[in-house]
Amino acid sequence: MVMRPLVLLMLAFAVAFAAVPAAAQTAETIHVGVGPVDTAIPLFYAAKVGLFKKYGLDVELVKTPNGATTVAALAGGSLQLGQGSPLSVVTAVGKGGLPLTVIGDLSSYVSEHPDYALLVPVNSPIHTAKDLEGQTLAAVSLKDQNALATFAWLDAQGVDRSKLKYVEIPAAATAAAMEQGRVVAATFYEPFFSSFTTTGKMRVLAYPYDAIGKRFADSVLFGNTTWVAAHPEVVSKFLHAVQDAAAYVGAHEDETPALAAEYIGVDPATVAHVRHGLRGVYILPSDLQPMIDAAAKYQVIPKAFPAAQMICSCALRR
């Protein structure tokens, strides 16, 4: 995960929000940064069927490649709200002190229905965590959620991580790296998890996310603290629109491949068998605390802090 210089981000927040006139801040038109991920499908659905307009909002979804880019766009003032990984927001707040507030949880990891897994080639001689010692594993980033979860699982299994090697490889290129014998395992998210296992070329070695928690936020909605505080009615309408969308999508997952093809630009066949996280925008501090604690343990942020400090009182509660 690549972060912009945090000092520049803090300055950008100060300049951007000092320069926005009061009249502009009260407008109901909002720009929302959205990544090309399955967890964002409820946002795409809400825009497609007019749920935002139903609640009196003019919402423009702006595609961004990752949470770090969304954070930077919020800092520059081009976005009011965004969607991203909890770790990207926790890092920005816990390491850089940026004024970000979490308003909802678009998707939760649930142990009973895991949508992340540590995979190895189907014929690999590796069957236990200890078998990984002395081997090379792949990671998209050594500072992302997958890496933190894998570290936590290895530690829980008593593996000496100093005996492992990691190389950073894009998820789409990792299968080829495994076939070539350059790496032996990697933790995959969707759609790669289902895509690689349904071909019969890979099998599940473990579910590392269980080492972080049995249930926790996996994709959050967030905004600049000042903007969110100044627009409680807009935020409330936005959350209710997204919750309506999440409820529909969660009950009609068979329709998500078509939405993914239309808004994310992927082949419907690629995501036809994707395992989805738990849809919905409800969030409690207990949904976010596991990621904060993991980020502190693995030195992504200097120290842990109470999740309640970064969750808006406007958030919908279960």
Phi and psi in degrees as a GROMACS rama.xvg file:
@    title "Ramachandran Plot"
@    xaxis  label "Phi"
@    yaxis  label "Psi"
@TYPE xy
-98.5279  124.721  VAL-2
-106.948  143.666  MET-3
-70.4418  158.43  ARG-4
-54.3644  125.726  PRO-5
-66.4222  -33.7334  LEU-6
-63.7119  -42.7659  VAL-7
-63.9524  -37.2415  LEU-8
-63.4351  -42.2611  LEU-9
-63.2101  -40.8761  MET-10
-66.4131  -38.7687  LEU-11
-63.2089  -40.3793  ALA-12
-58.5379  -47.0506  PHE-13
-62.5524  -45.3507  ALA-14
-68.5323  -46.4521  VAL-15
-60.1028  -46.0387  ALA-16
-85.0061  -18.809  PHE-17
-74.8083  -28.471  ALA-18
-85.591  -16.2361  ALA-19
-80.1516  119.808  VAL-20
-65.0714  155.888  PRO-21
-58.4599  -38.6446  ALA-22
-62.1669  -39.7995  ALA-23
-68.4113  -33.5365  ALA-24
-70.5479  -17.9383  GLN-25
-94.7913  -2.59074  THR-26
-67.2862  148.696  ALA-27
-90.6538  -2.88421  GLU-28
-76.3583  123.527  THR-29
-129.996  144.106  ILE-30
-107.085  126.27  HIS-31
-120.244  122.104  VAL-32
-77.2329  127.914  GLY-33
-132.449  131.263  VAL-34
-84.6492  160.802  GLY-35
-81.211  65.5373  PRO-36
-132.642  157.343  VAL-37
-61.1706  -34.7178  ASP-38
-64.3679  -17.4627  THR-39
-88.9186  -1.74475  ALA-40
-52.5126  -42.1706  ILE-41
-57.5285  -33.7461  PRO-42
-66.9566  -43.4146  LEU-43
-63.7815  -39.7856  PHE-44
-65.3757  -43.3917  TYR-45
-59.5442  -38.7382  ALA-46
-70.9656  -39.9764  ALA-47
-64.485  -43.309  LYS-48
-97.1979  2.76448  VAL-49
83.8009  23.0662  GLY-50
-66.2983  -35.4198  LEU-51
-64.3964  -43.1254  PHE-52
-65.1854  -33.5855  LYS-53
-58.4587  -34.8052  LYS-54
-92.9778  12.0347  TYR-55
78.704  25.5294  GLY-56
-113.958  146.708  LEU-57
-109.694  100.419  ASP-58
-111.25  130.292  VAL-59
-112.747  121.509  GLU-60
-87.6645  125.249  LEU-61
-111.381  117.475  VAL-62
-73.262  129.597  LYS-63
-128.228  150.882  THR-64
-73.3725  -25.9302  PRO-65
-163.582  174.852  ASN-66
-65.2976  -34.7061  GLY-67
-63.5712  -39.3281  ALA-68
-66.4239  -38.0752  THR-69
-64.0167  -42.6839  THR-70
-58.0844  -44.9435  VAL-71
-63.2032  -39.4949  ALA-72
-67.8783  -36.4411  ALA-73
-62.4759  -40.5262  LEU-74
-63.7092  -37.4258  ALA-75
-79.3313  -8.89959  GLY-76
88.5109  2.23036  GLY-77
-81.9217  -15.1113  SER-78
-123.951  149.875  LEU-79
-102.868  -34.3674  GLN-80
-135.416  164.923  LEU-81
-155.167  165.244  GLY-82
-121.094  138.956  GLN-83
-172.778  -179.029  GLY-84
-71.4625  146.742  SER-85
-56.5589  -36.0076  PRO-86
-64.2091  -36.3458  LEU-87
-63.5302  -37.7171  SER-88
-76.0528  -42.9891  VAL-89
-59.861  -40.6088  VAL-90
-65.5933  -44.8811  THR-91
-62.3263  -38.0716  ALA-92
-80.0458  -49.6272  VAL-93
-75.078  -28.7589  GLY-94
-101.127  -39.0594  LYS-95
-103.034  -9.73601  GLY-96
68.1617  24.6016  GLY-97
-73.4154  144.392  LEU-98
-79.7708  78.7299  PRO-99
-115.044  144.344  LEU-100
-127.552  130.31  THR-101
-83.6234  128.978  VAL-102
-110.598  -13.8597  ILE-103
-171.529  169.958  GLY-104
-124.036  105.355  ASP-105
-70.4785  -28.5342  LEU-106
-153.999  140.228  SER-107
-117.819  140.482  SER-108
-77.2165  131.078  TYR-109
-128.135  124.446  VAL-110
-56.8643  -35.3504  SER-111
-67.7126  -22.5241  GLU-112
-134.742  67.6534  HIS-113
-65.9821  136.821  PRO-114
-117.462  19.2261  ASP-115
-136.921  144.687  TYR-116
-157.187  151.414  ALA-117
-87.9982  116.671  LEU-118
-110  150.102  LEU-119
-134.123  159.324  VAL-120
-56.3625  145.696  PRO-121
-58.0776  -32.3177  VAL-122
-98.9877  14.6672  ASN-123
-64.4911  143.733  SER-124
-77.1424  -2.4828  PRO-125
-83.7677  121.808  ILE-126
-130.142  -10.5125  HIS-127
-136.443  165.709  THR-128
-59.9795  -39.9346  ALA-129
-61.6657  -28.8783  LYS-130
-64.663  -16.9689  ASP-131
-80.5471  -16.918  LEU-132
-61.4542  133.362  GLU-133
85.7955  0.552369  GLY-134
-105.267  171.473  GLN-135
-111.16  127.159  THR-136
-109.802  157.34  LEU-137
-105.151  149.808  ALA-138
-148.996  143.052  ALA-139
-65.7424  -40.1256  VAL-140
-153.342  144.382  SER-141
-81.239  1.75498  LEU-142
-121.716  13.9387  LYS-143
-96.8415  179.261  ASP-144
-64.5972  -36.817  GLN-145
-60.947  -45.4111  ASN-146
-64.3673  -44.3854  ALA-147
-61.6105  -42.1475  LEU-148
-64.6385  -41.6014  ALA-149
-65.065  -41.9432  THR-150
-59.6737  -44.7214  PHE-151
-63.1619  -40.516  ALA-152
-66.7365  -44.015  TRP-153
-60.7583  -42.6075  LEU-154
-63.1148  -42.6351  ASP-155
-64.561  -26.5225  ALA-156
-90.5862  2.85179  GLN-157
75.7987  22.8751  GLY-158
-82.0602  137.62  VAL-159
-81.8916  101.002  ASP-160
-67.8089  -16.8822  ARG-161
-68.2066  -15.1945  SER-162
-92.8345  1.72971  LYS-163
-106.386  154.419  LEU-164
-118.411  145.575  LYS-165
-124.01  140.799  TYR-166
-127.025  141.561  VAL-167
-88.7707  119.613  GLU-168
-137.893  137.634  ILE-169
-57.0811  144.391  PRO-170
-55.0206  -40.8862  ALA-171
-65.1531  -22.1198  ALA-172
-97.8261  -4.62683  ALA-173
-71.1852  -35.8535  THR-174
-59.2082  -43.1533  ALA-175
-64.6659  -38.4175  ALA-176
-63.2457  -35.6771  ALA-177
-67.9827  -44.2596  MET-178
-62.0742  -32.2095  GLU-179
-83.8882  -5.04633  GLN-180
78.681  13.3972  GLY-181
-78.2066  -28.2043  ARG-182
-137.418  157.076  VAL-183
-109.067  -17.277  VAL-184
-162.63  161.186  ALA-185
-163.471  151.475  ALA-186
-92.0324  122.441  THR-187
-111.258  145.786  PHE-188
-105.122  174.193  TYR-189
-78.1094  147.681  GLU-190
-88.7254  1.57274  PRO-191
-64.7122  -38.9447  PHE-192
-53.2906  -58.4202  PHE-193
-68.4564  -38.7374  SER-194
-61.024  -44.4593  SER-195
-74.8596  -32.1245  PHE-196
-81.1776  -33.5915  THR-197
-70.5639  -20.8077  THR-198
-75.2791  -15.7981  THR-199
82.8625  4.82572  GLY-200
-86.9952  -19.4244  LYS-201
-133.103  157.646  MET-202
-134.048  160.32  ARG-203
-80.5767  127.066  VAL-204
-92.7945  -38.421  LEU-205
-166.643  168.888  ALA-206
-114.446  86.135  TYR-207
-59.8621  -28.014  PRO-208
-62.3438  -23.1593  TYR-209
-61.7951  -23.3755  ASP-210
-74.2452  -17.9355  ALA-211
-88.8837  -41.6112  ILE-212
177.17  159.602  GLY-213
-78.7648  -21.395  LYS-214
-156.345  129.621  ARG-215
-163.596  163.441  PHE-216
-63.8175  136.669  ALA-217
-117.009  -23.1012  ASP-218
-151.03  115.402  SER-219
-111.656  158.195  VAL-220
-102.359  136.356  LEU-221
-151.8  165.655  PHE-222
-154.821  174.192  GLY-223
-66.1278  132.317  ASN-224
-55.6736  -43.1645  THR-225
-65.6608  -44.7008  THR-226
-64.3561  -44.7759  TRP-227
-60.1325  -44.585  VAL-228
-65.0196  -30.5531  ALA-229
-83.916  -9.41482  ALA-230
-131.779  55.5558  HIS-231
-61.197  -39.0613  PRO-232
-69.7483  -39.3047  GLU-233
-64.1032  -44.945  VAL-234
-63.34  -40.7919  VAL-235
-62.6988  -44.7295  SER-236
-62.9722  -42.4649  LYS-237
-60.734  -46.3608  PHE-238
-64.3032  -40.459  LEU-239
-67.5768  -36.1487  HIS-240
-64.8744  -43.8332  ALA-241
-68.254  -37.1064  VAL-242
-64.4098  -40.0057  GLN-243
-60.0325  -42.6324  ASP-244
-66.1531  -43.1816  ALA-245
-63.2797  -38.1993  ALA-246
-63.8792  -41.8493  ALA-247
-67.5732  -49.1176  TYR-248
-61.0951  -41.1554  VAL-249
-62.0953  -28.8466  GLY-250
-92.254  -6.00914  ALA-251
-137.498  52.5794  HIS-252
-62.9377  -19.2279  GLU-253
-65.6783  -17.2516  ASP-254
-90.2096  -10.3795  GLU-255
-67.4718  -31.9113  THR-256
-57.6677  -40.3034  PRO-257
-66.4276  -39.904  ALA-258
-65.4597  -40.7918  LEU-259
-63.655  -39.142  ALA-260
-65.3935  -40.5591  ALA-261
-73.397  -42.7814  GLU-262
-101.643  -28.3832  TYR-263
-100.693  -24.7679  ILE-264
85.0872  30.3861  GLY-265
-108.598  157.779  VAL-266
-67.2859  125.976  ASP-267
-52.8526  -34.4433  PRO-268
-64.0042  -29.8661  ALA-269
-67.589  -32.4486  THR-270
-110.109  12.3358  VAL-271
-64.8674  -28.6143  ALA-272
-114.048  20.3208  HIS-273
-63.33  140.008  VAL-274
-88.8349  126.846  ARG-275
-101.027  148.008  HIS-276
-73.546  177.072  GLY-277
-75.8479  116.012  LEU-278
-74.9141  151.808  ARG-279
138.348  158.217  GLY-280
-107.128  -1.1679  VAL-281
-63.4889  140.231  TYR-282
-148.998  142.196  ILE-283
-126.042  160.058  LEU-284
-53.4953  -34.7239  PRO-285
-65.961  -17.2066  SER-286
-78.2903  -23.8661  ASP-287
-106.922  -25.6683  LEU-288
-59.4223  -39.1902  GLN-289
-57.4837  -38.4624  PRO-290
-72.6029  -36.2965  MET-291
-62.1117  -45.7185  ILE-292
-64.1114  -40.3406  ASP-293
-66.9494  -39.745  ALA-294
-62.9828  -37.4574  ALA-295
-70.8911  -42.9303  ALA-296
-60.6177  -38.2074  LYS-297
-102.29  21.1601  TYR-298
61.3869  30.7941  GLN-299
-77.1107  -34.3293  VAL-300
-123.974  156.5  ILE-301
-61.7656  -40.1745  PRO-302
-157.744  158.851  LYS-303
-74.8705  161.17  ALA-304
-150.658  160.342  PHE-305
-65.1437  128.808  PRO-306
-59.5551  -30.1609  ALA-307
-58.2668  -24.9298  ALA-308
-65.7468  -24.9656  GLN-309
-114.771  11.1027  MET-310
-106.731  128.112  ILE-311
-66.6272  142.361  CYS-312
-66.0303  -14.3684  SER-313
-80.3875  -9.66641  CYS-314
-60.0006  143.793  ALA-315
-74.3135  136.347  LEU-316
-108.427  146.611  ARG-317
